[in-house]
Amino acid sequence: MGLLQLFVVLGVFCPSSVVGFGVDPALRIGVFDDLTLGQGLDGVTQVQGFHSESRAFHFQGSSREVKAPAEISRSMVQKLRGKSEFTVLATVKQERLNSGVILFLELESSGQRSEIRLHYRTRGQQPHTEVFPYSLADNQWHKLSIAVSASHIILHIDCNRIYERVVEAPYMDIPEDAAFWLGQRNSAHGFFKGVMQDVEILVMPQGYISQCPDLNRTCPTCNDFHGLVQKIMELQDILAKTSSKVTQHNEKMNGLDGCYCERTCSVKGVVYREDESWTDGCKNCTCSNGTVQCEAISCPPPQCPGCQREWTVCLFGGRELVEGDRKAVRDSSGRCLLFECRDRTMHRVVPSEPCPELNCPESEQVSLSDRCCKVCRGHDFCSEGHACVEHSDCVNLEAGDCCVCKDGFRPLRDDNAYCEDIDECAEGKHYCRENTMCVNTPGSFMCICHTGYIRIDDYSCTEHDECLSGLHNCDENALCFNMVGGHSCSCKPGYTGNGTVCKAMCDGLCQNGGSCVSPNKCICQQGFTGDRCETDIDECVDGFVECDSKSTCVNLPGWYHCECRDGYHDNGLFSANGESCVDINECKTGRNTCANDTVCFNLEGGYDCRCPHGHNCTGDCIHDNKVKHSGQIWVLESDRCSVCSCQAGQVMCRRMVCDCDNPNADLFCCPECDPRLSSQCLHQNGLLTYSSGDTWVDNCQQCQCLVRSSQLCGLLASALPPVDCEFTVVPEGECCPRCVTDPCQADTIRNDITKTCTDEHNIQRFSGSSWIKHGTECTLCQCKVRPLKRHRGTSGLRLKAIVVVDKSAIFLFFIPVLLVNMSNHCIFQTLSHSGV
């Protein structure tokens, strides 16, 4: 499979034109300069690139070995180690179906599968691959950038945002002895074949702006679109007016065909006639058909003695050398001989001084072709003198130096010794947008706002600042960004939404119906507490509840209730504190186990089996229609985990006590004592595990981990006594119903047919009944009765509600009904209908 791999195995990069956009040089890592490409490296040659403002190199073959020296590698590690934000930039032209590596992490492009893969190690030291479907290996030039900010990755191709993802953050604790390769994974694999240019790393987020400055603008909004439509309409109007004027002018021009009209050129206030020439700096200019055409002045060869090398040539070893060039060779004995080109002849040069002593190991010493003495790797050749003059910098290579034009300048000569400023404004190479004027500066440009306009960013201005004036629709938890013809909103960190509506985000979300009110802050529903509302408040233990002596407090997730003790049952009122619990008469109900020779005697909360006077009773018990002798102990047939005993005529049963320290514990009855991993249960979300016997709440169900059935869940509501009210609702995030007085808010209605409503025709309707309103087809009415408390002086007062549902609205009509004794009087006010 052919693959292009863009990869820093841990690799190195070089800056291009970022300085013009305010990037600190300390945040840049250069490749081509540090590795001195083109200086004797097999398989790497300098070629014409995507543009002529920086060097490009062609990588070919599979016998090369391009690797950063140890000192440079350590410098790279220091800049990258521990950094969570960086951007990899490159301009590449890669051969089809090639498999190759550029640098850092491992960015791989498959020509056959048409996808880009990013390989790296996560912070947990686990290998990870992120796949981006895209065809990059097509033998065409592409600008590539991948920006990493912690777990946020953005991939740009040719200044277009292709993918933006949230992934596991890469591991950036790079070892100090890491090897930095360029154009290959190692000495044997991953050879990149193609051309590279402007390869660099910026230790900063959003570094892609240096490659594509136009991306520094905010995204277009609907206001931008409407503004564009308005502008098009204005242009159409201008076009119509202009067309009319052109028609008029054409008519006038037709009358001037017989006249000779000379076209002139105006430059800096001076008017030049047709074919007139003049000199502008180092350019020869000519006025041709009203257009100025200029070309650089061709300089004659200099006549100074030190410049004879420009035209004097020597032949040495099959190569041409100019005047002053030197060449070092070694004879058969290994002795170095130095020759110099003078007067078209190579002359032997005898060194006047011995070679200086080097303070670097032999592995770091470099042999040069123009001298017999070796130098240490990284030698400063520029300090020995160079020919870089105007707007040109001297750059050290591994075996010499060269001149490179500064950013924003272009060369006037092939050796880059003289460079001229690029007028981005005149040549249209700027990014100034609406309401600005481009002003050229040495090496760059500026976008100046027109008078009365306000700056938005480096390249755009607008007439009004809607954010500053408050004329925007951004949420209070959003940031407002002023734009041309409008504004945009972006939620603040910790909030999510479209900017006009922003909701707080809580890590892990709020549980049990809690609400996220601010970043990582939850407001819990009643009955829960904790940072994520994950902890149930045990009202029974914490002393919030005091149940009647006939009942015991039972805690439930988010709630509680007072449950009648053994020997008691609720009388149907279901009071919250258990006061409605009354004694069960086991003797009358037959819920006793007294034998035939004893007499059942009811007690408060229980009973007693008493032997009649003068009788000799056995004390036996009757259980499941079988006689159990006094003192007998047995295991229930229906439940092997319950043990019963007969004591003085009464059967006492209890659950088997689990002692997990006992190695012979019955794991069927005591699953919580099972230490095996297989006895664990998986939560419904698939993320949590529970040991056998553990309990938890999920979607209003109380669940328990049982080894014999994996897990068992039951509705929490089934454990509650019924709510004694007509209208009930289950609030959001809660599991248990609560009483409400408004029937329109109720989820459940307990209909009482003894209560009635009177419809519009004075017909009695039972509670809960529905009917179609007379004379309509789409209006449904239902009778719901809303009880009110009695007031002194009345026997009863109820409001009866008729709910009317049609296509457009729901209306609730309250009809007062007064029930009074003949001796009492009651004054009430008729209620008008209200929309619900």
N, C-alpha and C positions, 0 to 999 in steps of 0.2 A: 504493500500500500504506500502510495506516495504521500508524504506529509511535509508541510512546512512547519517548523517549530520555531517560534519566537520565544526565546528562552534565556534567562539569566542563570546560568547553571550555578552559579550566581555570577552574573555578567556585569559589564561596565558600559556606560553611555556617554555621549558628548552633547553639549548644548549647541543650539543653532542660534535662532534669533530671539531668544527669550528676554535678553536684557532690556530690549526696547519696551517690554511689558512689565517691568518692575520686579523681576525675579532675582532674589539674592543669589549671587554666584556661589555662595557657600552651600546652597541647597541643590546645586546641580552636580551631576556626575557625568564626566565626558568619557567617550570611548575611543574615538578615532585619534585624538591627540595623544592620549596616554599610551595607547598601544602602538603608536607610530606605524600605522598601516602603510603599505607600499614601499617600505624600506627593507627589501630583501626577504619578504615573507612569501613563501611559495603558495601559489593559488590565490593571491590577493593582489589586485591591480587597481589603480585609480582610473576611473572612467567618468564620462559625462553623466551627471545625475538628473534628477527631476527638475532642478533649477541650478543656476551657476553661482549661487551665493555661498555654498559650502561644498566640501569635498564628498564624493561618492566613491564606493569601492565595490568591485566585482569579485564575488566569492565563487570559486570554481574548483573542481577536483576534490579528491578525498585524502590527499596526503599532507594537508596543511596542519599546522598546530598553532593556533592563535590563542594565546593565554596571557593574562595579565601577570606582570612580575609580582613577587611576594610583597614588596613595599607598596605597590599600587593597590593590591588586593586588601592589604590591611587598612589602607585609607578608605576604600569602598565600604569595608565592614563597619568602620567607625561611623560613617555617614548613614548607613542603613540599619544598623543594629538597633532593635527595639522600637523602630519607627512603625507606626500603624497607618501612616498616610504617605503615599507616594504615587507617582504617575510615570509610566513607561511610555516613551514616544519613539517612533521610528517611521521613516519613509522607505518602503521596500518595493522591489520589483522581483518577484520570486518565480522561478521556472515552474511550469506545470508538473504536477505529480511528484514534486520534490519533497523530501523529508529533511528538514533542517532546523537549526536552533539559532535564535538571535541572542536572547539573554533573559535574565531574572525570572525566578520561579520557572515555569516552563509553559510558554504560550505556543501551542501546536496547531497548525492548520493542515487539514487533510484535503488534498485535491480531489480524491476519489469520493469521499463521503460529504464533501462540501460543508465542513464544520470546523470551528476553531475550538480547541480544548485548552483549558487552563489547569495545569497540574501544580499542586503545592501540598505542603503539610500543614495540618491544622495545629492549633495551640495544644491539642491533646496528642501531638506527634503522630496523627493518623494521616495516611495519604488520601488526598481528595482530588477529584477531577470535575471541573465545571465545563459543560459543553454548550457552545454557542453556534447554532446552525448558520453558516455563512461561507461562501466560496471566496477565498482570498488568493489561492494559488492559480492565477490566470495569466501570468507573464505581463501584467499591467502594473503601473505605478499606483500605490495606495498609501495614504497617510493613516497610520495606525496609532491609537493610544488606548491604554487601559489604566484607569484611575482606581486606586484602592484606598478606601478610607475605613479602617477597621473591617467590619463585615459587609461593607457597601462597595460594590464593583460596578463601574460604568465602562462600557466598550464603545469607542468611536471608530468608525471607518470613514475616511474621506470627509471628516468634519460632520458626519451624521451620527447621532446617538442610535446605536444598533440595539444594545441591550443594557438594562439597568437591573441589578439583582442584589438581594441580601443573601450572603453565604456565610459559612463558617470562616472566622477571621484567620488569615495565614499566620504561621509561626515565624517570627522575625528575629529570634535570638540566634543570629547567624554565627557559626563557629569562627574563631579568629583565623584558623588555617584554611578557610574555605577557598576553593579554586574558582577563579573568574575566567570563563571562556567566552569567546565571541565567535558566533557563526557555527558553533558545534557544541554538542553535549559533553564530549570528552575527546581524547585523541583518536578514537576509533568509531564513534557513532554520531548521528544527528548532524551531518554536514549540510549546512545551508548553501543553496546554489541560487545565485541571483545577485541583485545589486542592493546595497544598503546606503542610506543617507540620513543625516540628522537623527542619529540614534542617541538617546539620552534618557536619564532618569532625573526627575524633579522630586525632591523629598518634600512634597507638599500635595494637598488634595487639589483637584480641578486643574491640574497642570496642562490639560488638553487645551486650555485657553491660549497658551503660548504657541501651540501649533495651529489653532483655529481661533484667532481673536474675535471673530464675529459671534462666537458662542457666548461671549460675555454679556450678551443682551438677555433680558428676561423673555419668557415665552410669549408669543402673541396671544391676545385675548379677543373676546368678542368685540370690544371697543376698537381694537386694531382692525378687525375685519370691517366693521361699520365705517371706520375712518377711511379704509381703503376703497370701499364702495363709494363714499362721498368724493374721494379724490378722483376716482374714475369718472364720476359724473361731471366733476369740474373740468377734467381733461377733455371729456367729450364736448363740453360747451366751448372750451378754448379751441379744440380742433375744428368745430363748426365755424367759429369766427375766423380762425386762421385760414381755413379753406376759402372763405369768402374773400379775404384779403389777398390770398395767393392768386385767385382768379382775376382780381382787379390788376394786380401787379403784372400778371402774364400778358394782359391786354396792353399795358404800357410798354412791356419789354418787346412786344411784337413791333411796336413803332420805333424801337431803338436798334433794330437789327442792322440797319445801315450805318450805325455809328461805331467807331472804335473806342473801346473803354479799357484802359490799362488797369490791371489789378495790382495793388501795392501791398506791402507787408508793414505792419506797425509793431516795433519791438522796443520796449522801454521808452516810449515817447518819441522814437525816431521812425520816420516813414522811409521805407526802401522801395525802389522801383523794381519792375520785373527784371529778373536775371541779375540784379545787383547783389554783390557779395561783400561780406564784412567778417571780421574776426571777433568772436565772443569768448574771451578766456582762451582755453586750449581747443576751441572748436572753430572750424570754418563754416560759415552760414551763407545761404543763398536764398533769395526770394524767388519762388517758382510758382506761377499761377496763383498768387495771393497766399501761398503757404510757405512758412519758413522751414527749410531743410538744413540740418547741421550734421557735421561728421567731425570726429576727432582729428586733430592735426597730426600728420605723420612726421615724426622727428627723424632727422638724419643721424647717422652714426656719430657718436661723440669723438672728438679728436684728442682728448686728454690721454696721457701715457697709461694711466690706470684703467682705461676703458678699451684697450686694444683687444681684449678678450671677446668683444662683440663680433669681430669679423676675422680674427686670426685663429686658425684651426690647426690642431695637431692630430695625427692619427697614431693611436697607441692601443695595441691589442685588439684591433678591429673596431675601436670606438673613437668617436670624434671628441676632442677636448679643446676648449677655448683657451685663450691666453690667460695664464696665471693658474690654471687648474693643475692640481697635483694628483699623482697616482702612486700608491704604495704596492710593491710586489715583493715576493720572497724568492730567493734563489734556491738552488738544490740543497744547500746546507741549512735552509731555514732562516737565513739572515734577511732582514727587511731592507729593501732598496727603495728610495723615494725619488720620483722624477717629477719635473715641472715643465709645462708647456711654455716656451719662450721663442718668439720669432719662428713659429711654425715647426719648431724642433723640440723634442723632449730632452731635457738636460738633467743630469744626475745632481741631486741636492744632498749635501752632506750636513746632517744635523749638527748645529753648533753646541747643543747641550744634550746631556743624556735625558732619557725619559724620566719624568717625575715619579716619585713613589706614590702608589695608589693606596688609599685607606679603605678599600672594599675587598671582599673575598673574590677569588678568581672566577667564581660562577657568575658574579655581577659585573665582570669586566667585559667591555665591548671593543672589538677590533674595527677600525675605520679604514675606508678605502683611500683616504687622502692624507694619511699620516701614519708613521710607524708606531707611534706611542698609543697604547690603549687608554681608554677613559672608563670611568665608572658609569654604570647604567644610570640614566637620569642626569647626565652631565649638562651643564648650562652652556650651550653653544652660543646663545644669543648674547651672553655677557662678553664674548670674545670679539664682538663687533658684527653688525649686520647692515643690510642695505634697505631695510624697511623704513620708509620715510613718511609720506603723508597719509594719515588715516589708515595706517597699516601697522599691525602688530607682529613682532617676531615670535614664532612658536618653535619650541624645541622638539625635535624628533629624536628617535633613538640613535641615529647616525649622522645628525646634522641639524640644520634649522631651515625654516622657510617663512615666507611672509603670508599673512592672512589678513584680508580686509576686515575692518571692524563692522559690527552689525549696523545695517542701514547704509553701507557703502559698497561700491562695486569697483573692480580693478580697472585701471587704465592701461596696464601692461600685463603680459602673461605671467611675470614673476610676482605679481600682486604688491610690488614695492610702492606704487602710487595708486591711490584709490580716490574716487569722487563720491560725493553724497548722492544718494538716490532721492529724487524729489517724488515722494509717494503721492503728494497731492496732484502734481501735474501728470503723473503717469497712471493715475487711477489705482494705486496700490494701497489705498487707505481704507479705513472702515468707518468713516464719519457718516452718521445717519441723519435723521430728520432734524431740522432747525439748527444745524451746526455749520461751521465753516472750517475747512481743512487748512492748517498752517504748517508748512514744512519747517522742521528743525534739523540740526545736524545729526544724522543717523536715525532719525525717527520723524514723527509728526504729532500734531495736537489737533483736537477737535474743539473749537471755540464756539460757545453758545451764541446765537444771535441775540441782539439787544432785547431785553424783556423776557427771555426764556430761562428756564431753570434746568440745571443738569440732572439727568437721570443716572447715567453711567459714563464711562470714558468716551463713548461714541454717540450718545443720543441726548437730546434736550426736549423739554416739553413746555407748553405755555402755562399750565396750572399745576400746582402740587396738591392733588386731591387728598393725599395722605396727611399733609400738614394742616390743611383746612378742615379736616374731619368729614369731607364730602365723599365718604366711601362706605361700602357695605361689609367691611371685614369684621369678623368675629372679635370679641374682646380678647380672645386668646390667640389671635393671629397677628402676623406682621404685614404691614401695608407697604407695597412697593409702587412708587409712582412710575407711570409709563406714558409714552406718547399717546395722547388722546384718551387716557384712562388710568387705571391702576390694576394691580393684581394683589391677591391675598394668599398668604402661606401660613399654615398653622405653626405656632411656636413649638419648640422642642418639648416633647411630653404630651402633645396633643395631636389628634388625627382628624382629617376631614378635608373639605375642598377650600378652606380659607374663609368662606362666608359662614360656615358652621363648623366649629371645632369642638371635639369632645376629648376629654382627658383620657390618657392611656395609663393603665395600671399593669405593671409587670406581673404576669400570671393571672390577670383578671380578678375581679371581685367575685367571691364565691357566695353561695347560699342567698342569692338575691340582692347582694350588696351593690351599691352604686359607686362608680368611679367619679369623684367630684373634682379632683385635681390630680396631676401626675403622681402616681403611686400612692394615692390616698383614697381609701374606701370608706363610705358611710354604710354601716351594717344595718340590716333589718333587725327588728326586735327579736331577741333571743340568741344573737350571734355576736362574736367579738373577734379581735385579732386584726393584724395588718391587712389580711385578705378576707376577713370575715370567715375564716376557716374553722374557728373554734366555737362549739356550741356552749352556751351558758347553762350550767346545771343549776336551774332555779331551786331544785330540792336541796342541794348541798350548800349553795351560797346563801341560804336563808331568805330568799325572796318570797317564798311561799310558806304559809302555815295552814296545813290541812286539818280538818276535823279529826278527833281522836278515833273515829270509826273508819277512817280512810288513811291511805298512805300516798305520799307524793311520788309520782312516776315522771321522770325526765324524758322529754322527747326532743328531737332536733328542732331548735328554735322555739319550743313551747313546752308545756307540761300539762298534767291533769292529776286530780286527786282521785285515786282508784279505791273503791270500797275494799276493806279488808276481808279475809276469809270469814264467813259467817254473816256477812252483810251484803245487801244489794241495793241498788238505787231505786228510789220510789218513783222515778220517772221525771223528777224535776231537774236532775242533773246539775246541781249547784256546783259552782266553780271550786269551792273549798271543801266539798265532800259532806256538807251538812245534810244532804238528801239521802245519805246512806242509812238504811234501817236494818234491824236484825232480821235474819231469815229463821223462820220457825221450822227447823229440820224435822221436828216430830210430826207436824201437820202435813208438810210437803213430801214426806217419805224419803227425805235426803239424809237418812241416818242409817247406821249399820248395826243397830242393837239387835241381839238375838231374841228368839221368841220367849225365852225365860226371863227377860229383863224388860223394864219399862222405860221408854224415852221420855226425858225431862228436858224441856227447852231452856237454854241459858242465853244470856246476852252475848251474841257473837259465837254461839256454839250450842252444844247439847250434852246431856249426860245419860248414860245407860244405868239405871238404878235397879237393884234387885228388890223385889217386894219383900216385906217383912215376913220372916218365917220361912223363906225359900232359900235353897242352896243353889245359887246361879253359877254357871260355868264361866261367864265372862267372854264367851265366844262372840264372833262377829259374822255378819252376813255381807259378803262382797262378791259382786257379779253372780248373785244367786247361789253362791257356794259358802259353806260354813268354814270359817277360819278360826282356829283355836286361839285362845288367849295366849299371847306371847309369841305367836307364830310370825315368822318373817318370810316374805316371798317377793319375787320380781314380777312385775306386771307382764302379762303375755303380750299386750299390745305395745309395750314400751320397755325394752330390756334395760333402759337407763334409769328407770324409776323403781324404788324399793318401798314396800309397804309392810306394816306390822299391825297386829291386832292387840290392843291394850284396853282391857276392861270394857269390851264391847264396842270400842271405837277403832276404826281403821285410820291409820295415819300413814300417808304417802309423801315421799319427798324425792327430789332429784338426786341421783348419785353424786356424792362429793368427789370432785376431781383432785387427785394429789399427783401433780406432775413429777414429783420427786420419787414416786413409786414406780419402779421399772415395769411392774405388772399392771399398770393403769390400762383400762379398757379404752383404746384409742377411738373406738366407734362412738362411745359415749363422751369421751373427752378429746375431741379433735385438736383442741388447743395444746395438748401435750405432745402432739406428733412433731418431731423435729425435722422430718424429711422435707426437702424442697418441694416435692410433689404435692405436699399438703397445703401449699400456698394457692391463693386465688388472685386472679388478675382483675383490676378495676375495669369498669366499662370503657374508660378512656384508653385503656391499654398501656398506661404509663406507671401505674402504682400496683404494688403487690401487697397482699395481706396474709398474715398467718392464720391458720385454722382457728376459728373461734372469734376472730376480730369482726367488728361491726363498722359500717359506714353508711352514709346517706347519699343517694343518687336519684335525682329527679323525683323527689318526694317519696322515695322508697327506702325503707330500712333494710339494709342488706347485711348478711352474715356469711362469713367464709366457713363452709362445712366440708370436711375432707371427703365425705361420702357423696356429696352432691355438687361439688365445685363451689357453688354459691347459691344462696337462697334469698330472694328479695320479696318484700311484701309492702303494700301501700301503707304509708304512715297513717292515712286518714282512717284506716280500718281499726287502728288502735285507739281512736278517740271516741268518746261518747257522742251521740248525735247532738247537733246544736239546736237548742230550743228557741228557734225564731223562724219567722216565715220567709225572710229574705236573707240569703247568705251569699258571700263572695269570697273567693280565694285570691288574696292580694298577690301581685307579681313578686316572685322570689320566695313565696311562702308555700307551705304544704297544706295547712289546715284552714277550713272555712271560718269566716267571721260574720257576725250579724251586721246587717246594714238596714237602714230605715227606708231608703229610696228604692222602690221596686225596679226602677230603670237601671240601677247600678248592680242589680243582683245577678249572680250566675245561676242560682237555683231558687225556685219558689215552691214553698210548701202550700199547695192549694187547699183551701178549706171551702167545700161546696156549701157550707152553711152561710157563708158570706157572699153577698151578691152585689152586682153593679146595675145601674139603670142606664140603658143606652139612649140614643137620641129620640127613640120612639116610646120611651118610658116602659120598655120591656125589661124584666128582671133577667140578668145574666149571672150565672154562677161564677165564682172565683176560678180563674184559670181557663175559662172558655174563650173561644175566638169566633169571630164572624166577619163577613164582608159587609162593609158599610153600605147601607141602602143607596141605590142610585149610582154606585161606583163599581169599577172592576179591579182597581189596583190599591184599594185602601183596606188594610186588615186591622181589625180592632181586637183587643184582648182585655179581659177583666183581671186586674190585679188590685188587691185590697191592702191598704197601708194602715196598720193599727196605730192608734195614738193612746197615750196614757189617759186615764180618767182624770177629770178635774172635779174639784169639790163643787157640789151643787148639781152634778150631772150623773145620770146613771150610766151613760156610755157615749163616747163620741168616736166615730170612725171616719176616715177619709177613704173613699173608694176611687180608684184610679182607672181610667180607660186609656190604654195606650193605642194611639192611632199611627199606623205605618203606611206611608204612601211612597211614591217614587222619589220624592225630593227631600222629605224630612220625616222626623218622628216627633209626635206631640203627645204630651201627657196632660190629661184633664183630671183635676181633682174635684170630686163631687161630695160635699159634706153631707153626712147623714147623722141626725141627732136622735138619740134614744134617751128619753127623760121620764122621770116619774111625773105624775100629774101635778104634784105639788111643787115641783121645781121649775125654774125658768133658766133658760140658757140663751145667750146672745152670741151669734157667730157671724163671721164675715165670709161672703162667697169669694172663693179664690178664682182668679182668672187663669186661663190656660197659659202654659209656658213651653217654649220649645226646648227639647232635650237634645 
